[in-house]
Amino acid sequence: MATVTVRLPIGHKVAARAIAAGEKILKYGAPIGSATAPIAAGEHVHTHNVQSDYLPTVLRENQARYFAGEYEHQEVRS
């Protein structure tokens, strides 16, 4: 069992165990992204430490570039 170390808004994700940089993040058993840095058990799992495997980023300016065909996806490497 992980201890949550900070207050989080409802619906935000928390690491149930330690996650290594580059490891897939699973939500309800489905991969939703890759860790961009090590994540400790109980730590907030969000856009500051996860890269989406579906869109290159959650930043609006990069999403616009992605949909315009101007963005090349970068693989996360540990």
mmCIF file of the N, C-alpha and C atoms, coordinates in Angstrom:
data_MODEL
# 
_entry.id   MODEL 
# 
loop_
_atom_site.group_PDB 
_atom_site.id 
_atom_site.type_symbol 
_atom_site.label_atom_id 
_atom_site.label_alt_id 
_atom_site.label_comp_id 
_atom_site.label_asym_id 
_atom_site.label_entity_id 
_atom_site.label_seq_id 
_atom_site.pdbx_PDB_ins_code 
_atom_site.Cartn_x 
_atom_site.Cartn_y 
_atom_site.Cartn_z 
_atom_site.occupancy 
_atom_site.B_iso_or_equiv 
_atom_site.pdbx_formal_charge 
_atom_site.auth_seq_id 
_atom_site.auth_comp_id 
_atom_site.auth_asym_id 
_atom_site.auth_atom_id 
_atom_site.pdbx_PDB_model_num 
ATOM 1   N N  . MET A 1 1  ? 0.846   -1.171 0.000   1.00 0.00 ? 1  MET A N  1 
ATOM 2   C CA . MET A 1 1  ? 0.000   0.000  0.000   1.00 0.00 ? 1  MET A CA 1 
ATOM 3   C C  . MET A 1 1  ? 0.897   1.242  0.000   1.00 0.00 ? 1  MET A C  1 
ATOM 4   N N  . ALA A 1 2  ? 0.562   2.220  -0.828  1.00 0.00 ? 2  ALA A N  1 
ATOM 5   C CA . ALA A 1 2  ? 1.320   3.474  -0.915  1.00 0.00 ? 2  ALA A CA 1 
ATOM 6   C C  . ALA A 1 2  ? 0.659   4.547  -0.062  1.00 0.00 ? 2  ALA A C  1 
ATOM 7   N N  . THR A 1 3  ? 1.473   5.404  0.519   1.00 0.00 ? 3  THR A N  1 
ATOM 8   C CA . THR A 1 3  ? 0.976   6.548  1.277   1.00 0.00 ? 3  THR A CA 1 
ATOM 9   C C  . THR A 1 3  ? 1.018   7.767  0.378   1.00 0.00 ? 3  THR A C  1 
ATOM 10  N N  . VAL A 1 4  ? -0.101  8.444  0.204   1.00 0.00 ? 4  VAL A N  1 
ATOM 11  C CA . VAL A 1 4  ? -0.160  9.654  -0.621  1.00 0.00 ? 4  VAL A CA 1 
ATOM 12  C C  . VAL A 1 4  ? 0.532   10.771 0.150   1.00 0.00 ? 4  VAL A C  1 
ATOM 13  N N  . THR A 1 5  ? 1.469   11.447 -0.528  1.00 0.00 ? 5  THR A N  1 
ATOM 14  C CA . THR A 1 5  ? 2.316   12.438 0.142   1.00 0.00 ? 5  THR A CA 1 
ATOM 15  C C  . THR A 1 5  ? 1.844   13.878 -0.023  1.00 0.00 ? 5  THR A C  1 
ATOM 16  N N  . VAL A 1 6  ? 0.875   14.122 -0.908  1.00 0.00 ? 6  VAL A N  1 
ATOM 17  C CA . VAL A 1 6  ? 0.366   15.483 -1.141  1.00 0.00 ? 6  VAL A CA 1 
ATOM 18  C C  . VAL A 1 6  ? -1.145  15.442 -1.340  1.00 0.00 ? 6  VAL A C  1 
ATOM 19  N N  . ARG A 1 7  ? -1.798  16.602 -1.192  1.00 0.00 ? 7  ARG A N  1 
ATOM 20  C CA . ARG A 1 7  ? -3.240  16.699 -1.498  1.00 0.00 ? 7  ARG A CA 1 
ATOM 21  C C  . ARG A 1 7  ? -3.406  16.776 -3.003  1.00 0.00 ? 7  ARG A C  1 
ATOM 22  N N  . LEU A 1 8  ? -4.355  15.993 -3.520  1.00 0.00 ? 8  LEU A N  1 
ATOM 23  C CA . LEU A 1 8  ? -4.588  15.959 -4.959  1.00 0.00 ? 8  LEU A CA 1 
ATOM 24  C C  . LEU A 1 8  ? -6.054  16.224 -5.263  1.00 0.00 ? 8  LEU A C  1 
ATOM 25  N N  . PRO A 1 9  ? -6.327  16.839 -6.417  1.00 0.00 ? 9  PRO A N  1 
ATOM 26  C CA . PRO A 1 9  ? -7.723  17.004 -6.829  1.00 0.00 ? 9  PRO A CA 1 
ATOM 27  C C  . PRO A 1 9  ? -8.362  15.627 -7.083  1.00 0.00 ? 9  PRO A C  1 
ATOM 28  N N  . ILE A 1 10 ? -9.645  15.548 -6.958  1.00 0.00 ? 10 ILE A N  1 
ATOM 29  C CA . ILE A 1 10 ? -10.381 14.308 -7.210  1.00 0.00 ? 10 ILE A CA 1 
ATOM 30  C C  . ILE A 1 10 ? -10.094 13.839 -8.634  1.00 0.00 ? 10 ILE A C  1 
ATOM 31  N N  . GLY A 1 11 ? -9.844  12.555 -8.771  1.00 0.00 ? 11 GLY A N  1 
ATOM 32  C CA . GLY A 1 11 ? -9.621  11.961 -10.086 1.00 0.00 ? 11 GLY A CA 1 
ATOM 33  C C  . GLY A 1 11 ? -8.169  11.917 -10.532 1.00 0.00 ? 11 GLY A C  1 
ATOM 34  N N  . HIS A 1 12 ? -7.263  12.577 -9.804  1.00 0.00 ? 12 HIS A N  1 
ATOM 35  C CA . HIS A 1 12 ? -5.856  12.529 -10.195 1.00 0.00 ? 12 HIS A CA 1 
ATOM 36  C C  . HIS A 1 12 ? -5.246  11.199 -9.792  1.00 0.00 ? 12 HIS A C  1 
ATOM 37  N N  . LYS A 1 13 ? -4.194  10.802 -10.489 1.00 0.00 ? 13 LYS A N  1 
ATOM 38  C CA . LYS A 1 13 ? -3.578  9.496  -10.280 1.00 0.00 ? 13 LYS A CA 1 
ATOM 39  C C  . LYS A 1 13 ? -2.443  9.565  -9.259  1.00 0.00 ? 13 LYS A C  1 
ATOM 40  N N  . VAL A 1 14 ? -2.245  8.448  -8.548  1.00 0.00 ? 14 VAL A N  1 
ATOM 41  C CA . VAL A 1 14 ? -1.191  8.292  -7.549  1.00 0.00 ? 14 VAL A CA 1 
ATOM 42  C C  . VAL A 1 14 ? -0.486  6.973  -7.859  1.00 0.00 ? 14 VAL A C  1 
ATOM 43  N N  . ALA A 1 15 ? 0.847   6.962  -7.756  1.00 0.00 ? 15 ALA A N  1 
ATOM 44  C CA . ALA A 1 15 ? 1.601   5.730  -7.994  1.00 0.00 ? 15 ALA A CA 1 
ATOM 45  C C  . ALA A 1 15 ? 1.372   4.754  -6.844  1.00 0.00 ? 15 ALA A C  1 
ATOM 46  N N  . ALA A 1 16 ? 0.896   3.557  -7.162  1.00 0.00 ? 16 ALA A N  1 
ATOM 47  C CA . ALA A 1 16 ? 0.680   2.524  -6.147  1.00 0.00 ? 16 ALA A CA 1 
ATOM 48  C C  . ALA A 1 16 ? 1.994   1.862  -5.747  1.00 0.00 ? 16 ALA A C  1 
ATOM 49  N N  . ARG A 1 17 ? 3.010   2.011  -6.596  1.00 0.00 ? 17 ARG A N  1 
ATOM 50  C CA . ARG A 1 17 ? 4.350   1.466  -6.344  1.00 0.00 ? 17 ARG A CA 1 
ATOM 51  C C  . ARG A 1 17 ? 5.359   2.357  -7.055  1.00 0.00 ? 17 ARG A C  1 
ATOM 52  N N  . ALA A 1 18 ? 6.635   2.161  -6.785  1.00 0.00 ? 18 ALA A N  1 
ATOM 53  C CA . ALA A 1 18 ? 7.677   2.925  -7.472  1.00 0.00 ? 18 ALA A CA 1 
ATOM 54  C C  . ALA A 1 18 ? 7.653   2.595  -8.963  1.00 0.00 ? 18 ALA A C  1 
ATOM 55  N N  . ILE A 1 19 ? 7.846   3.618  -9.793  1.00 0.00 ? 19 ILE A N  1 
ATOM 56  C CA . ILE A 1 19 ? 7.834   3.468  -11.249 1.00 0.00 ? 19 ILE A CA 1 
ATOM 57  C C  . ILE A 1 19 ? 9.140   4.044  -11.778 1.00 0.00 ? 19 ILE A C  1 
ATOM 58  N N  . ALA A 1 20 ? 9.833   3.287  -12.602 1.00 0.00 ? 20 ALA A N  1 
ATOM 59  C CA . ALA A 1 20 ? 11.104  3.735  -13.176 1.00 0.00 ? 20 ALA A CA 1 
ATOM 60  C C  . ALA A 1 20 ? 10.868  4.644  -14.371 1.00 0.00 ? 20 ALA A C  1 
ATOM 61  N N  . ALA A 1 21 ? 11.813  5.547  -14.632 1.00 0.00 ? 21 ALA A N  1 
ATOM 62  C CA . ALA A 1 21 ? 11.754  6.394  -15.831 1.00 0.00 ? 21 ALA A CA 1 
ATOM 63  C C  . ALA A 1 21 ? 11.693  5.494  -17.063 1.00 0.00 ? 21 ALA A C  1 
ATOM 64  N N  . GLY A 1 22 ? 10.794  5.815  -17.985 1.00 0.00 ? 22 GLY A N  1 
ATOM 65  C CA . GLY A 1 22 ? 10.621  5.031  -19.205 1.00 0.00 ? 22 GLY A CA 1 
ATOM 66  C C  . GLY A 1 22 ? 9.617   3.905  -19.088 1.00 0.00 ? 22 GLY A C  1 
ATOM 67  N N  . GLU A 1 23 ? 9.216   3.571  -17.864 1.00 0.00 ? 23 GLU A N  1 
ATOM 68  C CA . GLU A 1 23 ? 8.255   2.485  -17.656 1.00 0.00 ? 23 GLU A CA 1 
ATOM 69  C C  . GLU A 1 23 ? 6.854   2.944  -18.061 1.00 0.00 ? 23 GLU A C  1 
ATOM 70  N N  . LYS A 1 24 ? 6.066   2.015  -18.593 1.00 0.00 ? 24 LYS A N  1 
ATOM 71  C CA . LYS A 1 24 ? 4.686   2.318  -18.973 1.00 0.00 ? 24 LYS A CA 1 
ATOM 72  C C  . LYS A 1 24 ? 3.845   2.592  -17.735 1.00 0.00 ? 24 LYS A C  1 
ATOM 73  N N  . ILE A 1 25 ? 2.960   3.580  -17.822 1.00 0.00 ? 25 ILE A N  1 
ATOM 74  C CA . ILE A 1 25 ? 2.001   3.903  -16.763 1.00 0.00 ? 25 ILE A CA 1 
ATOM 75  C C  . ILE A 1 25 ? 0.688   3.235  -17.143 1.00 0.00 ? 25 ILE A C  1 
ATOM 76  N N  . LEU A 1 26 ? 0.142   2.453  -16.236 1.00 0.00 ? 26 LEU A N  1 
ATOM 77  C CA . LEU A 1 26 ? -1.122  1.758  -16.483 1.00 0.00 ? 26 LEU A CA 1 
ATOM 78  C C  . LEU A 1 26 ? -2.233  2.380  -15.653 1.00 0.00 ? 26 LEU A C  1 
ATOM 79  N N  . LYS A 1 27 ? -3.395  2.537  -16.260 1.00 0.00 ? 27 LYS A N  1 
ATOM 80  C CA . LYS A 1 27 ? -4.598  2.985  -15.560 1.00 0.00 ? 27 LYS A CA 1 
ATOM 81  C C  . LYS A 1 27 ? -5.671  1.958  -15.880 1.00 0.00 ? 27 LYS A C  1 
ATOM 82  N N  . TYR A 1 28 ? -6.184  1.296  -14.860 1.00 0.00 ? 28 TYR A N  1 
ATOM 83  C CA . TYR A 1 28 ? -7.152  0.212  -15.028 1.00 0.00 ? 28 TYR A CA 1 
ATOM 84  C C  . TYR A 1 28 ? -6.615  -0.858 -15.979 1.00 0.00 ? 28 TYR A C  1 
ATOM 85  N N  . GLY A 1 29 ? -5.288  -1.096 -15.922 1.00 0.00 ? 29 GLY A N  1 
ATOM 86  C CA . GLY A 1 29 ? -4.662  -2.134 -16.730 1.00 0.00 ? 29 GLY A CA 1 
ATOM 87  C C  . GLY A 1 29 ? -4.294  -1.737 -18.146 1.00 0.00 ? 29 GLY A C  1 
ATOM 88  N N  . ALA A 1 30 ? -4.663  -0.541 -18.572 1.00 0.00 ? 30 ALA A N  1 
ATOM 89  C CA . ALA A 1 30 ? -4.359  -0.085 -19.937 1.00 0.00 ? 30 ALA A CA 1 
ATOM 90  C C  . ALA A 1 30 ? -3.231  0.945  -19.901 1.00 0.00 ? 30 ALA A C  1 
ATOM 91  N N  . PRO A 1 31 ? -2.251  0.862  -20.813 1.00 0.00 ? 31 PRO A N  1 
ATOM 92  C CA . PRO A 1 31 ? -1.170  1.846  -20.833 1.00 0.00 ? 31 PRO A CA 1 
ATOM 93  C C  . PRO A 1 31 ? -1.680  3.220  -21.258 1.00 0.00 ? 31 PRO A C  1 
ATOM 94  N N  . ILE A 1 32 ? -1.307  4.247  -20.506 1.00 0.00 ? 32 ILE A N  1 
ATOM 95  C CA . ILE A 1 32 ? -1.723  5.615  -20.839 1.00 0.00 ? 32 ILE A CA 1 
ATOM 96  C C  . ILE A 1 32 ? -0.537  6.518  -21.122 1.00 0.00 ? 32 ILE A C  1 
ATOM 97  N N  . GLY A 1 33 ? 0.683   6.034  -20.873 1.00 0.00 ? 33 GLY A N  1 
ATOM 98  C CA . GLY A 1 33 ? 1.864   6.856  -21.122 1.00 0.00 ? 33 GLY A CA 1 
ATOM 99  C C  . GLY A 1 33 ? 3.094   6.205  -20.546 1.00 0.00 ? 33 GLY A C  1 
ATOM 100 N N  . SER A 1 34 ? 4.198   6.960  -20.565 1.00 0.00 ? 34 SER A N  1 
ATOM 101 C CA . SER A 1 34 ? 5.482   6.498  -20.042 1.00 0.00 ? 34 SER A CA 1 
ATOM 102 C C  . SER A 1 34 ? 6.019   7.503  -19.045 1.00 0.00 ? 34 SER A C  1 
ATOM 103 N N  . ALA A 1 35 ? 6.617   7.013  -17.981 1.00 0.00 ? 35 ALA A N  1 
ATOM 104 C CA . ALA A 1 35 ? 7.208   7.893  -16.967 1.00 0.00 ? 35 ALA A CA 1 
ATOM 105 C C  . ALA A 1 35 ? 8.408   8.619  -17.563 1.00 0.00 ? 35 ALA A C  1 
ATOM 106 N N  . THR A 1 36 ? 8.474   9.923  -17.392 1.00 0.00 ? 36 THR A N  1 
ATOM 107 C CA . THR A 1 36 ? 9.603   10.712 -17.884 1.00 0.00 ? 36 THR A CA 1 
ATOM 108 C C  . THR A 1 36 ? 10.682  10.863 -16.831 1.00 0.00 ? 36 THR A C  1 
ATOM 109 N N  . ALA A 1 37 ? 10.392  10.442 -15.604 1.00 0.00 ? 37 ALA A N  1 
ATOM 110 C CA . ALA A 1 37 ? 11.321  10.510 -14.476 1.00 0.00 ? 37 ALA A CA 1 
ATOM 111 C C  . ALA A 1 37 ? 10.895  9.429  -13.494 1.00 0.00 ? 37 ALA A C  1 
ATOM 112 N N  . PRO A 1 38 ? 11.782  9.027  -12.586 1.00 0.00 ? 38 PRO A N  1 
ATOM 113 C CA . PRO A 1 38 ? 11.346  8.067  -11.563 1.00 0.00 ? 38 PRO A CA 1 
ATOM 114 C C  . PRO A 1 38 ? 10.192  8.646  -10.747 1.00 0.00 ? 38 PRO A C  1 
ATOM 115 N N  . ILE A 1 39 ? 9.216   7.801  -10.410 1.00 0.00 ? 39 ILE A N  1 
ATOM 116 C CA . ILE A 1 39 ? 8.054   8.212  -9.623  1.00 0.00 ? 39 ILE A CA 1 
ATOM 117 C C  . ILE A 1 39 ? 7.993   7.322  -8.393  1.00 0.00 ? 39 ILE A C  1 
ATOM 118 N N  . ALA A 1 40 ? 8.016   7.919  -7.221  1.00 0.00 ? 40 ALA A N  1 
ATOM 119 C CA . ALA A 1 40 ? 7.980   7.157  -5.973  1.00 0.00 ? 40 ALA A CA 1 
ATOM 120 C C  . ALA A 1 40 ? 6.561   6.686  -5.671  1.00 0.00 ? 40 ALA A C  1 
ATOM 121 N N  . ALA A 1 41 ? 6.434   5.608  -4.931  1.00 0.00 ? 41 ALA A N  1 
ATOM 122 C CA . ALA A 1 41 ? 5.124   5.137  -4.485  1.00 0.00 ? 41 ALA A CA 1 
ATOM 123 C C  . ALA A 1 41 ? 4.457   6.253  -3.703  1.00 0.00 ? 41 ALA A C  1 
ATOM 124 N N  . GLY A 1 42 ? 3.185   6.539  -4.003  1.00 0.00 ? 42 GLY A N  1 
ATOM 125 C CA . GLY A 1 42 ? 2.440   7.598  -3.331  1.00 0.00 ? 42 GLY A CA 1 
ATOM 126 C C  . GLY A 1 42 ? 2.564   8.957  -3.987  1.00 0.00 ? 42 GLY A C  1 
ATOM 127 N N  . GLU A 1 43 ? 3.428   9.076  -4.997  1.00 0.00 ? 43 GLU A N  1 
ATOM 128 C CA . GLU A 1 43 ? 3.638   10.371 -5.667  1.00 0.00 ? 43 GLU A CA 1 
ATOM 129 C C  . GLU A 1 43 ? 2.551   10.626 -6.711  1.00 0.00 ? 43 GLU A C  1 
ATOM 130 N N  . HIS A 1 44 ? 2.264   11.896 -6.944  1.00 0.00 ? 44 HIS A N  1 
ATOM 131 C CA . HIS A 1 44 ? 1.314   12.347 -7.953  1.00 0.00 ? 44 HIS A CA 1 
ATOM 132 C C  . HIS A 1 44 ? 1.817   11.926 -9.339  1.00 0.00 ? 44 HIS A C  1 
ATOM 133 N N  . VAL A 1 45 ? 0.958   11.313 -10.121 1.00 0.00 ? 45 VAL A N  1 
ATOM 134 C CA . VAL A 1 45 ? 1.277   10.892 -11.488 1.00 0.00 ? 45 VAL A CA 1 
ATOM 135 C C  . VAL A 1 45 ? 0.461   11.781 -12.418 1.00 0.00 ? 45 VAL A C  1 
ATOM 136 N N  . HIS A 1 46 ? 1.154   12.666 -13.129 1.00 0.00 ? 46 HIS A N  1 
ATOM 137 C CA . HIS A 1 46 ? 0.450   13.643 -13.969 1.00 0.00 ? 46 HIS A CA 1 
ATOM 138 C C  . HIS A 1 46 ? 1.377   14.109 -15.092 1.00 0.00 ? 46 HIS A C  1 
ATOM 139 N N  . THR A 1 47 ? 1.032   15.168 -15.756 1.00 0.00 ? 47 THR A N  1 
ATOM 140 C CA . THR A 1 47 ? 1.777   15.628 -16.932 1.00 0.00 ? 47 THR A CA 1 
ATOM 141 C C  . THR A 1 47 ? 3.209   16.059 -16.642 1.00 0.00 ? 47 THR A C  1 
ATOM 142 N N  . HIS A 1 48 ? 3.542   16.324 -15.390 1.00 0.00 ? 48 HIS A N  1 
ATOM 143 C CA . HIS A 1 48 ? 4.914   16.727 -15.066 1.00 0.00 ? 48 HIS A CA 1 
ATOM 144 C C  . HIS A 1 48 ? 5.873   15.544 -15.025 1.00 0.00 ? 48 HIS A C  1 
ATOM 145 N N  . ASN A 1 49 ? 5.350   14.307 -14.969 1.00 0.00 ? 49 ASN A N  1 
ATOM 146 C CA . ASN A 1 49 ? 6.232   13.147 -14.917 1.00 0.00 ? 49 ASN A CA 1 
ATOM 147 C C  . ASN A 1 49 ? 5.766   11.989 -15.813 1.00 0.00 ? 49 ASN A C  1 
ATOM 148 N N  . VAL A 1 50 ? 4.830   12.271 -16.716 1.00 0.00 ? 50 VAL A N  1 
ATOM 149 C CA . VAL A 1 50 ? 4.335   11.268 -17.658 1.00 0.00 ? 50 VAL A CA 1 
ATOM 150 C C  . VAL A 1 50 ? 4.231   11.889 -19.040 1.00 0.00 ? 50 VAL A C  1 
ATOM 151 N N  . GLN A 1 51 ? 4.663   11.129 -20.044 1.00 0.00 ? 51 GLN A N  1 
ATOM 152 C CA . GLN A 1 51 ? 4.488   11.526 -21.441 1.00 0.00 ? 51 GLN A CA 1 
ATOM 153 C C  . GLN A 1 51 ? 3.421   10.631 -22.036 1.00 0.00 ? 51 GLN A C  1 
ATOM 154 N N  . SER A 1 52 ? 2.429   11.226 -22.669 1.00 0.00 ? 52 SER A N  1 
ATOM 155 C CA . SER A 1 52 ? 1.386   10.440 -23.307 1.00 0.00 ? 52 SER A CA 1 
ATOM 156 C C  . SER A 1 52 ? 1.975   9.613  -24.435 1.00 0.00 ? 52 SER A C  1 
ATOM 157 N N  . ASP A 1 53 ? 1.510   8.390  -24.582 1.00 0.00 ? 53 ASP A N  1 
ATOM 158 C CA . ASP A 1 53 ? 1.914   7.561  -25.713 1.00 0.00 ? 53 ASP A CA 1 
ATOM 159 C C  . ASP A 1 53 ? 0.983   7.778  -26.903 1.00 0.00 ? 53 ASP A C  1 
ATOM 160 N N  . TYR A 1 54 ? -0.013  8.618  -26.739 1.00 0.00 ? 54 TYR A N  1 
ATOM 161 C CA . TYR A 1 54 ? -1.004  8.842  -27.792 1.00 0.00 ? 54 TYR A CA 1 
ATOM 162 C C  . TYR A 1 54 ? -0.861  10.199 -28.438 1.00 0.00 ? 54 TYR A C  1 
ATOM 163 N N  . LEU A 1 55 ? -0.692  11.233 -27.651 1.00 0.00 ? 55 LEU A N  1 
ATOM 164 C CA . LEU A 1 55 ? -0.398  12.570 -28.165 1.00 0.00 ? 55 LEU A CA 1 
ATOM 165 C C  . LEU A 1 55 ? 0.997   12.933 -27.686 1.00 0.00 ? 55 LEU A C  1 
ATOM 166 N N  . PRO A 1 56 ? 1.749   13.714 -28.451 1.00 0.00 ? 56 PRO A N  1 
ATOM 167 C CA . PRO A 1 56 ? 3.114   14.029 -28.052 1.00 0.00 ? 56 PRO A CA 1 
ATOM 168 C C  . PRO A 1 56 ? 3.208   14.826 -26.762 1.00 0.00 ? 56 PRO A C  1 
ATOM 169 N N  . THR A 1 57 ? 2.191   15.559 -26.427 1.00 0.00 ? 57 THR A N  1 
ATOM 170 C CA . THR A 1 57 ? 2.214   16.360 -25.207 1.00 0.00 ? 57 THR A CA 1 
ATOM 171 C C  . THR A 1 57 ? 0.816   16.859 -24.912 1.00 0.00 ? 57 THR A C  1 
ATOM 172 N N  . VAL A 1 58 ? 0.591   17.334 -23.696 1.00 0.00 ? 58 VAL A N  1 
ATOM 173 C CA . VAL A 1 58 ? -0.699  17.899 -23.361 1.00 0.00 ? 58 VAL A CA 1 
ATOM 174 C C  . VAL A 1 58 ? -0.708  19.410 -23.545 1.00 0.00 ? 58 VAL A C  1 
ATOM 175 N N  . LEU A 1 59 ? 0.417   19.990 -23.913 1.00 0.00 ? 59 LEU A N  1 
ATOM 176 C CA . LEU A 1 59 ? 0.462   21.439 -24.122 1.00 0.00 ? 59 LEU A CA 1 
ATOM 177 C C  . LEU A 1 59 ? -0.271  21.801 -25.405 1.00 0.00 ? 59 LEU A C  1 
ATOM 178 N N  . ARG A 1 60 ? -1.153  22.762 -25.315 1.00 0.00 ? 60 ARG A N  1 
ATOM 179 C CA . ARG A 1 60 ? -1.975  23.119 -26.473 1.00 0.00 ? 60 ARG A CA 1 
ATOM 180 C C  . ARG A 1 60 ? -1.154  23.528 -27.687 1.00 0.00 ? 60 ARG A C  1 
ATOM 181 N N  . GLU A 1 61 ? -0.067  24.288 -27.471 1.00 0.00 ? 61 GLU A N  1 
ATOM 182 C CA . GLU A 1 61 ? 0.713   24.735 -28.630 1.00 0.00 ? 61 GLU A CA 1 
ATOM 183 C C  . GLU A 1 61 ? 1.346   23.549 -29.360 1.00 0.00 ? 61 GLU A C  1 
ATOM 184 N N  . ASN A 1 62 ? 1.730   22.501 -28.645 1.00 0.00 ? 62 ASN A N  1 
ATOM 185 C CA . ASN A 1 62 ? 2.298   21.335 -29.300 1.00 0.00 ? 62 ASN A CA 1 
ATOM 186 C C  . ASN A 1 62 ? 1.215   20.443 -29.894 1.00 0.00 ? 62 ASN A C  1 
ATOM 187 N N  . GLN A 1 63 ? 0.023   20.424 -29.314 1.00 0.00 ? 63 GLN A N  1 
ATOM 188 C CA . GLN A 1 63 ? -1.068  19.665 -29.910 1.00 0.00 ? 63 GLN A CA 1 
ATOM 189 C C  . GLN A 1 63 ? -1.425  20.257 -31.266 1.00 0.00 ? 63 GLN A C  1 
ATOM 190 N N  . ALA A 1 64 ? -1.461  21.582 -31.362 1.00 0.00 ? 64 ALA A N  1 
ATOM 191 C CA . ALA A 1 64 ? -1.757  22.232 -32.644 1.00 0.00 ? 64 ALA A CA 1 
ATOM 192 C C  . ALA A 1 64 ? -0.715  21.833 -33.684 1.00 0.00 ? 64 ALA A C  1 
ATOM 193 N N  . ARG A 1 65 ? 0.565   21.832 -33.298 1.00 0.00 ? 65 ARG A N  1 
ATOM 194 C CA . ARG A 1 65 ? 1.636   21.419 -34.207 1.00 0.00 ? 65 ARG A CA 1 
ATOM 195 C C  . ARG A 1 65 ? 1.463   19.952 -34.607 1.00 0.00 ? 65 ARG A C  1 
ATOM 196 N N  . TYR A 1 66 ? 1.073   19.109 -33.644 1.00 0.00 ? 66 TYR A N  1 
ATOM 197 C CA . TYR A 1 66 ? 0.889   17.684 -33.914 1.00 0.00 ? 66 TYR A CA 1 
ATOM 198 C C  . TYR A 1 66 ? -0.201  17.474 -34.962 1.00 0.00 ? 66 TYR A C  1 
ATOM 199 N N  . PHE A 1 67 ? -1.366  18.097 -34.759 1.00 0.00 ? 67 PHE A N  1 
ATOM 200 C CA . PHE A 1 67 ? -2.477  17.903 -35.686 1.00 0.00 ? 67 PHE A CA 1 
ATOM 201 C C  . PHE A 1 67 ? -2.233  18.561 -37.043 1.00 0.00 ? 67 PHE A C  1 
ATOM 202 N N  . ALA A 1 68 ? -1.318  19.521 -37.083 1.00 0.00 ? 68 ALA A N  1 
ATOM 203 C CA . ALA A 1 68 ? -0.950  20.134 -38.355 1.00 0.00 ? 68 ALA A CA 1 
ATOM 204 C C  . ALA A 1 68 ? 0.126   19.305 -39.070 1.00 0.00 ? 68 ALA A C  1 
ATOM 205 N N  . GLY A 1 69 ? 0.583   18.232 -38.434 1.00 0.00 ? 69 GLY A N  1 
ATOM 206 C CA . GLY A 1 69 ? 1.585   17.360 -39.044 1.00 0.00 ? 69 GLY A CA 1 
ATOM 207 C C  . GLY A 1 69 ? 3.000   17.875 -38.907 1.00 0.00 ? 69 GLY A C  1 
ATOM 208 N N  . GLU A 1 70 ? 3.233   18.817 -37.986 1.00 0.00 ? 70 GLU A N  1 
ATOM 209 C CA . GLU A 1 70 ? 4.551   19.438 -37.833 1.00 0.00 ? 70 GLU A CA 1 
ATOM 210 C C  . GLU A 1 70 ? 5.339   18.887 -36.654 1.00 0.00 ? 70 GLU A C  1 
ATOM 211 N N  . TYR A 1 71 ? 4.791   17.922 -35.929 1.00 0.00 ? 71 TYR A N  1 
ATOM 212 C CA . TYR A 1 71 ? 5.419   17.451 -34.696 1.00 0.00 ? 71 TYR A CA 1 
ATOM 213 C C  . TYR A 1 71 ? 5.825   15.999 -34.863 1.00 0.00 ? 71 TYR A C  1 
ATOM 214 N N  . GLU A 1 72 ? 7.078   15.677 -34.542 1.00 0.00 ? 72 GLU A N  1 
ATOM 215 C CA . GLU A 1 72 ? 7.539   14.292 -34.575 1.00 0.00 ? 72 GLU A CA 1 
ATOM 216 C C  . GLU A 1 72 ? 7.598   13.766 -33.153 1.00 0.00 ? 72 GLU A C  1 
ATOM 217 N N  . HIS A 1 73 ? 6.983   12.623 -32.915 1.00 0.00 ? 73 HIS A N  1 
ATOM 218 C CA . HIS A 1 73 ? 6.942   12.026 -31.576 1.00 0.00 ? 73 HIS A CA 1 
ATOM 219 C C  . HIS A 1 73 ? 8.347   11.607 -31.148 1.00 0.00 ? 73 HIS A C  1 
ATOM 220 N N  . GLN A 1 74 ? 8.721   11.922 -29.913 1.00 0.00 ? 74 GLN A N  1 
ATOM 221 C CA . GLN A 1 74 ? 10.012  11.531 -29.355 1.00 0.00 ? 74 GLN A CA 1 
ATOM 222 C C  . GLN A 1 74 ? 9.781   10.386 -28.374 1.00 0.00 ? 74 GLN A C  1 
ATOM 223 N N  . GLU A 1 75 ? 10.532  9.317  -28.500 1.00 0.00 ? 75 GLU A N  1 
ATOM 224 C CA . GLU A 1 75 ? 10.426  8.193  -27.582 1.00 0.00 ? 75 GLU A CA 1 
ATOM 225 C C  . GLU A 1 75 ? 11.047  8.562  -26.239 1.00 0.00 ? 75 GLU A C  1 
ATOM 226 N N  . VAL A 1 76 ? 10.454  8.081  -25.150 1.00 0.00 ? 76 VAL A N  1 
ATOM 227 C CA . VAL A 1 76 ? 11.015  8.276  -23.809 1.00 0.00 ? 76 VAL A CA 1 
ATOM 228 C C  . VAL A 1 76 ? 12.096  7.229  -23.622 1.00 0.00 ? 76 VAL A C  1 
ATOM 229 N N  . ARG A 1 77 ? 13.253  7.662  -23.194 1.00 0.00 ? 77 ARG A N  1 
ATOM 230 C CA . ARG A 1 77 ? 14.359  6.732  -22.943 1.00 0.00 ? 77 ARG A CA 1 
ATOM 231 C C  . ARG A 1 77 ? 14.812  6.903  -21.510 1.00 0.00 ? 77 ARG A C  1 
ATOM 232 N N  . SER A 1 78 ? 15.091  5.785  -20.848 1.00 0.00 ? 78 SER A N  1 
ATOM 233 C CA . SER A 1 78 ? 15.545  5.867  -19.451 1.00 0.00 ? 78 SER A CA 1 
ATOM 234 C C  . SER A 1 78 ? 17.054  5.890  -19.384 1.00 0.00 ? 78 SER A C  1 
# 
